[in-house]
Amino acid sequence: MKHLYLFIPLFFIFSSTNAQKKMRTLEELINTTEPGWPLVRSWIDSATNDIQILPCDPARAKEALYHTQVTTRSPMGAIIYHTGGLLVDHGWLRILGSGSAQLDRSMPDWNKGRTFKEFGDASPFLLVADDVAGGFFAVNGGGLGNDRGSVYYLSPEHLQWIDMELTYSEFLLFCFNGKLDNFYQSLRWKDWKQEISQLDGNKGYSFYPFLFSVEGKDVNKVSRRAVPIAELFLLYMDAMKQSGNGNG
């Protein structure tokens, strides 16, 4: 899957050391000759996991694509331009797009103020997905390691960015076809599927005692409540700084 064209849009975002690059126009970003959406849609159609494509507003999709500065030839650009986001495995995992009623945050808006200051800025990493347990997925832009373009996972159990050794495209295929029950074995509680069915896409679960603490190792024995996902991200970034794990 490691075709060169899959890396070009991310290279544009992450390669600059300047405070801000010149923004490409929307016309330059919308690829009509080799669009990436048919490929992504074929992956979704053949997926073994439950995938829900969220509807998008065309104006909002164009704005999100422009602010992210990736082309629609890439799977990332295709998802931003053609979807409001993707809900995976009955909503457990949320892949960011241009925003929708069920997932009311676009990829660039979610990253602004967290991984970069202004649209067009170089970013140490780009948040691309998260899960209801408070885990975050990010594409490395150089701030998480030397392997730019690799997807990392910040687990609520370990409070450190773990290299999944997957490109963004490979990450999508993992979400669509991977054994998520195995990946999330220690984070899923009894009857989780029924409980999260009505969870707002801007929220995740806060556990107490924290899952990264000695007392919080059994997810079925801790308390939980739904809180804004932004609150969880800030909590983990602060905790990482205090623990010395960095990247927080």
N, C-alpha and C positions, 0 to 999 in steps of 0.2 A: 504493500500500500504506500510505500514511501516514494511516491512520484514527486518530481521536483516542483510541479505547479502547486502542490499542497502546502509548500513551505513559503512561497513567494509573498503572500499577504502578511504572514506573521513576521517575516524578515523586515518588512517595511515598518511595522509597528515597533519592533524591538531593537533595530540595529543602530538607531541614531543616538548619539551621545549629546546632541544639542537639546536645549530645553523644549523645543517644539519644531516640528517639520512642517513644510508647506503642505497643506491639505489638498489631496486630489479631489477633483470634482466628482459629483454623483455620476455623470456620464462616463467618466473613466473607470468607475467602480462596477457599473452594471455591465456584465459581459453577456451579450446576446448570441455570440457565436459558439461559445463553449461553456454554457451555464452549468453550475455544479449541482443544481437542485435535482435534475433527473437521476443523478447518481445517488444522492442522499435519499431521495424518495424510494429508490429501488432497495436500498439498505433497510429502510423502515418497513417496506412492504414484505420483506423476507425475514424480518426480525423474529426471534423466538421469544423475546420479552415483550410485555405489554407496553406499547408506545402510543401516546396521544399527541397529535399535532394541534397546537393551539392556534386559533385564527389570529391574523395580524391586521392592523390598520395600515393601508398603503403609505400614507403620509408619515406615520410613525416608523414604518419599516425603512423608508428612504432616509429619514433623519438618523436612525440608528446605524445604518450602513455607512453613511457619511462620517459620523462621529467615530466609528470603529476603524474606518479606512482599510477595509479588506474588500476584495472583489467578490462578486457573485460566482466567479469561477471556482472559488474555494468552498469546501463544505461549511466552514464557519460563516462566510458571507452569504451562502445559500440559505442557511438556517435563519440568519438575521433578517434577510430580505423576504423570505417566503413564510416565516412562521413567527408567532408571538412567543415561541419557545416550545420545548418538548417535555412532556411528563412521562417518566419512565417507571415501569414496574408499579403501576397503580398510584403514581404520584410520589413515590419515595424519593426519586432523584429528579431534579429539575435542570434541564439544559437551557441556558439563556438564549433568547432570540431578541426580538424587537419589543416584547412586552405584550401582555394580553390580560383580560379580566382575571383569569386564574393565576397569572404569574405577572403581576403588574410592575415589572422592572425590566428595562432593556439591558443588554450586556454593557454598552458604553456608560449608561447612566449609573448602573450598579458599581462600575469600576471608578467613576469620577469621584475624587476625594478619598478614595481608598488605595488605589494602585497608581493613579496619576492625578495631577492637579487640574490640568486643562486638556480638553480634547486636542489630539495631535501630539501630546507629550509622549516621549519614550516612557515605557513602563517596565519595571523590574519583573512583573508578572501580571497576567490578565486572568481575572476570575471568570470562568466560563460555565460553571455548574455548581450545584450544591445539593445536599440531601436533607431530609427532615430531621435527621439526628444531629445536624449541625456540622456536618463535614463539608469541606470546600475543595473544589477542583480548580486548578489554575494552570495556564500555559506559561512556562518559564520564559521570561524575557532576559535572563541573565542574573536576576536577583536571587534565584533559588539554587543555582549551580551553573556549571559550565555547559550543560546540555540544553541550549536554547531550543525552544519549540517542544520540549518534552512536557507532558502533563504530570503535575504533582497533586497529591492528595493530602489535605490537612485533616487528620482524624481527630475527633473529640476525645478519643482514648489516649492519644500519644502526644498531642500538642507539638507536632513537628511536621514539616512538609516532607512527604515520602514520594520519591520518584517512582512513578508507575511504569516508566520506560516505554511510554506510548506517545505517538504523535496525536494531534487533535483528531485526525481522521480515525486512527486506531482506537482512540478513546470512545468515539461514537460507536464503533463496531463492538467494543466491549460493553457499552451500555445496552446496545440492541440485542446482543447475543450472549453476553457473558453470564456466568453463574453468579448472579447477584446475591442469592441466598448464602453462598459460601463467602463471598467478599464481605457481606454485612452480618455474618453469623453472630458476632458478639454484640451487635448494636440493635438487633431486632427483638422486640419483646413479644410476648404472647398477644395475639389479636391486634397486631400493629396495623394490618391492612384495613380493618374496619375503622380503627381510630383515626387514621390519617385521611380517610376518604373526603372529609369536609375541611381539611386544613388549608388555610390560605397559603398561596405560593410565596408570600413574603414573610412567612413564619417558619420556625423550626422549633425543636424541643430542647428546652433547657433541663438538664438532669441534676438532681441533688441527692446525695453527694455527687460532685462532678465525676464524670467517667474516667478522667485522668488521675483521680485520687485513689488511694489504696482502698478506701471505703466504697468506691463506686464501681467496682469491677463487674458486678452482676447487674445488667440493665433491668432485669425483672424485679430487683429488690430496691431500686432507687425511685424517688418521686420524679415526676416530670410535668412540665407545663409548657404550653405553646407561647413563644415570645417572638418579637420581630427578629428576623434573620440577621438584620444589621446589628442588633444587640449582641447576638452570639459571636459575630465576626469580631466586633470590638473587644468583647470579653477575651476571646482566644488570642488576639493580637497583644493585648495587655499582659495576659498570663505568660505568653511566650517571651516577651521582653523581660519580665520579672524572673523567669526561669533561666534566661540566658540562651534560649534556643535560637534567637535571632529571627529575622524576616518578619517581625511583628510590628 
